[in-house]
């Protein structure tokens, strides 16, 4: 799945709402404590599980999952939660965020911020929102969920404060890991935010190990900066993934780095510095544009497979 870009108008609207929250919190330093956000917005948070169904016995009249209304009778809510494997819910009537306690701790922070995102966007208030693993995904293409994800990212990374930290050092995997620690978020979400926030021509890839992929769909996320999307829209995630196999040999930690050649939509060749890190679960790849390539096509064959027509 690849990232989608909101319209400038929608992004600006969400930015203004997030900026106001941070101003009202006296511009907090990272990492952001979500409990102070909930206190400001007068939101309640609770956890539910198969052993604690009482917390989810809400009197609600509507539930939307992935943009589709799925319930009108409140007594069916728990059955819907189980059947659709919902991981988080936003209940506007109660101003309550509900989180599945079985969601991994590292992902609960993102899930909570995503539901806060729903809560601060008034056009999301008409429905109770239930979010599955797919809609909590950083790459969800549903318009409503993409908006909630964007709001969550801007909130967790403190709006424009993240850009200042991002531009304080040259962009690299080590810098992304440092930013993840500073802002208290996962490396994956930090890589995503770094690529989307940058004005540079860069991309990020989250996948299985390029030399040990076991799934027919080894790529989880493909995130591009606007500059990369404009100039290299012809370069696919699969193409980038296959190019990693020529230099990613280690099993975990930094597994490889090299200069790789990709052609833009006009057919010109460009050099990217690509480095890959494996966190024992998945491989995180960062590619940063270095220069226009001036060597011959024959010399590029070791690191370049032409994009199919």
C-alpha positions in Angstrom: 0.0 0.0 0.0 1.3 3.5 -0.8 0.6 6.8 0.8 -2.1 9.1 -0.5 -1.9 12.9 -0.4 -4.8 14.9 0.9 -6.0 18.0 -0.9 -4.2 21.2 0.1 -7.4 22.6 1.5 -8.1 19.5 3.7 -4.5 19.3 4.9 -4.5 23.0 5.8 -7.8 22.6 7.7 -6.4 19.7 9.7 -3.1 21.5 10.3 -4.9 24.5 11.8 -6.9 22.3 14.2 -3.8 20.4 15.3 -1.8 23.6 15.7 -4.5 25.1 17.9 -4.4 22.0 20.2 -0.6 22.3 20.5 -0.9 26.1 21.2 -3.5 25.4 23.9 -1.0 22.9 25.4 1.7 25.6 25.5 3.6 24.0 22.6 4.8 20.8 24.4 8.2 19.3 23.9 8.4 15.8 22.5 7.4 13.1 23.2 3.7 14.3 23.3 1.8 12.9 26.2 -1.6 11.9 24.9 -3.2 12.0 28.3 -2.8 15.8 28.3 -4.4 16.0 24.8 -7.4 13.9 26.1 -7.7 16.2 29.2 -7.7 19.3 27.0 -10.3 17.8 24.6 -12.3 16.2 27.5 -12.0 12.8 26.0 -12.2 9.5 27.9 -10.2 6.4 27.0 -10.9 2.9 27.9 -9.7 -0.6 26.9 -11.9 -3.5 25.9 -11.2 -7.2 25.5 -13.1 -10.5 25.2 -12.8 -10.7 29.0 -14.1 -7.2 29.6 -17.1 -6.5 27.4 -18.8 -4.1 29.7 -16.8 -1.1 28.6 -18.0 -1.4 25.1 -21.7 -1.6 26.0 -22.3 1.9 24.7 -25.7 3.3 23.6 -24.9 4.1 20.0 -27.1 4.4 17.0 -24.6 4.3 14.1 -21.3 2.7 13.4 -19.2 3.1 10.3 -16.3 0.9 9.4 -14.1 1.8 6.4 -16.7 4.3 5.4 -19.7 1.9 5.4 -22.5 2.0 8.0 -22.7 -1.5 9.6 -24.9 -1.1 12.6 -28.1 0.7 13.7 -29.0 -1.4 16.7 -26.7 -0.7 19.7 -27.2 -4.1 21.4 -25.4 -5.6 18.4 -22.2 -3.5 18.9 -20.1 -6.2 20.6 -21.0 -8.8 18.0 -19.9 -6.4 15.3 -16.7 -5.6 17.1 -15.8 -9.3 17.4 -16.9 -10.2 13.8 -15.0 -7.3 12.2 -12.0 -7.6 14.6 -12.1 -3.9 15.4 -9.0 -2.6 17.1 -10.2 0.9 18.2 -13.4 2.9 18.3 -14.4 6.5 18.6 -17.8 7.1 20.3 -18.7 10.8 19.7 -21.9 10.7 21.9 -19.7 9.8 24.9 -16.5 11.5 23.8 -14.9 8.2 24.4 -12.0 6.4 22.7 -12.0 2.6 23.0 -8.8 0.6 22.4 -8.5 -3.2 22.0 -6.2 -4.2 24.9 -4.7 -6.9 22.8 -3.3 -4.4 20.3 0.5 -4.3 20.8 1.6 -1.5 23.1 3.7 0.1 20.3 0.6 0.3 18.2 -1.8 1.5 20.9 -0.3 5.0 20.8 -1.0 5.3 17.1 -4.5 3.8 17.5 -5.3 6.3 20.2 -4.0 9.3 18.2 -5.9 8.0 15.1 -9.2 8.1 17.2 -8.3 11.6 18.5 -7.9 12.5 14.8 -11.5 11.5 14.3 -12.6 13.5 17.3 -11.2 16.8 16.2 -12.6 16.7 12.7 -16.3 17.9 12.9 -17.3 16.2 9.7 -16.4 12.9 11.3 -18.8 13.3 14.2 -21.9 12.1 12.5 -20.9 8.5 12.9 -19.3 6.3 15.5 -16.1 5.0 13.8 -14.8 1.5 14.2 -11.2 0.9 13.0 -9.8 -2.4 12.0 -6.1 -3.2 11.6 -6.5 -2.2 8.0 -8.0 1.3 8.7 -5.4 1.9 11.4 -2.7 1.2 8.8 -0.5 4.2 7.9 -1.4 3.7 4.3 -5.2 3.4 4.5 -6.7 4.9 1.3 -10.2 5.5 2.7 -10.7 9.2 2.7 -12.0 9.5 6.2 -9.3 7.2 7.6 -6.6 9.0 5.6 -7.7 12.2 7.2 -7.7 10.7 10.7 -4.2 9.3 10.0 -2.9 12.6 8.8 -4.3 14.3 12.0 -2.6 11.6 14.1 0.7 12.1 12.4 0.6 15.8 12.7 -0.3 15.5 16.4 2.2 12.8 17.4 5.0 14.6 15.7 4.0 18.0 17.0 3.1 19.7 13.7 6.0 21.9 12.4 8.3 21.0 15.3 9.1 17.8 13.6 10.3 19.5 10.4 12.8 21.5 12.5 14.2 18.3 14.0 14.1 16.6 10.6 16.2 19.3 9.0 18.7 19.4 11.8 20.8 16.6 10.3 21.1 14.9 6.9 18.4 12.4 6.3 19.4 8.9 7.0 18.1 5.7 8.7 20.1 6.6 11.8 18.5 10.1 11.9 15.0 8.5 11.5 15.7 6.2 14.4 16.9 9.2 16.5 13.7 11.1 15.7 11.6 8.0 16.6 13.2 8.0 20.1 12.8 11.8 20.5 9.1 11.8 19.6 8.3 8.5 21.3 6.9 6.9 18.2 7.7 3.8 16.2 10.5 3.8 13.6 8.0 2.9 10.9 5.6 5.8 11.6 8.7 8.1 11.9 10.0 7.0 8.5 6.6 7.6 7.1 6.3 11.1 8.6 9.9 12.0 7.6 9.3 11.1 3.9 6.0 12.9 3.7 7.3 16.0 5.5 10.4 16.4 3.3 10.8 18.7 0.3 13.5 16.4 -1.0 13.1 13.7 -3.6 13.0 10.6 -1.3 11.0 7.4 -0.7 10.5 4.9 2.1 9.7 1.2 1.9 8.5 -1.2 4.6 8.8 -4.8 3.6 10.0 -8.3 4.3 13.7 -8.9 4.0 14.6 -8.5 0.3 16.6 -11.7 0.3 14.3 -13.8 2.5 10.7 -12.8 1.5 8.2 -15.6 2.1 5.0 -13.8 1.1 3.7 -13.3 -2.4 3.1 -9.7 -1.3 6.3 -8.8 0.6 5.8 -5.0 0.6 3.8 -3.5 3.4 4.1 0.3 2.7 5.6 2.4 0.0 5.7 6.1 1.0 6.9 8.9 -1.3 7.6 12.5 -0.9 5.6 14.8 -3.2 8.8 15.6 -5.1 9.4 11.9 -5.7 5.9 11.2 -6.7 5.9 14.0 -9.3 9.2 13.0 -10.9 9.3 9.2 -10.3 5.7 8.2 -10.5 6.7 5.5 -12.9 8.9 3.7 -10.3 7.0 1.1 -8.5 7.4 -0.4 -5.0 8.1 -3.8 -6.5 10.8 -2.4 -8.7 12.5 -0.8 -5.7 12.1 -3.9 -3.6 13.8 -6.1 -6.3 16.7 -3.7 -6.6 17.5 -4.1 -2.9 18.6 -7.7 -3.4 21.9 -6.8 -4.9 23.3 -5.3 -1.7 21.2 -6.3 1.3 23.0 -9.4 2.7 22.9 -9.0 6.5 20.0 -10.5 8.5 19.2 -7.7 11.0 20.2 -4.2 12.0 21.7 -2.3 9.1 21.5 -4.9 6.3 22.8 -3.0 3.4 23.4 0.4 1.7 24.4 1.4 -1.8 23.9 3.8 -4.6 21.1 2.7 -6.9 20.0 4.0 -10.3 16.3 4.7 -11.1 14.9 6.4 -14.2 12.4 9.1 -13.9 9.2 9.5 -16.0 11.2 11.3 -18.7 13.7 8.4 -19.0 16.6 10.2 -17.3 18.8 8.2 -14.9 19.3 9.3 -11.3 21.5 8.1 -8.4 19.8 7.4 -5.1 21.5 6.5 -1.9 19.5 3.6 -0.5 20.0 2.1 2.9 18.0 -0.6 4.6 17.5 -1.5 8.3 15.9 -4.7 9.6 14.3 -4.5 13.1 13.8 -8.3 13.3 10.2 -7.9 12.1 10.5 -6.0 8.8 12.9 -4.1 6.6 12.8 -0.3 6.5 14.3 1.2 3.5 15.1 4.9 2.9 16.1 6.2 -0.6 17.5 9.8 -0.9 18.2 11.4 -4.3 21.8 12.2 -4.8 22.4 13.4 -8.4 21.6 13.0 -12.0 23.5 10.1 -13.4 26.2 10.8 -16.0 27.6 7.3 -16.5 26.7 5.0 -19.4 23.8 2.7 -19.4 26.1 -0.3 -19.6 27.7 0.6 -16.4 24.3 0.7 -14.6 23.4 -2.9 -15.2 24.6 -4.1 -11.8 22.0 -2.0 -9.9 19.3 -1.3 -12.3 16.5 -3.4 -13.9 14.4 -1.4 -16.4 10.8 -0.7 -15.4 8.4 -2.8 -17.6 6.5 -0.9 -20.2 
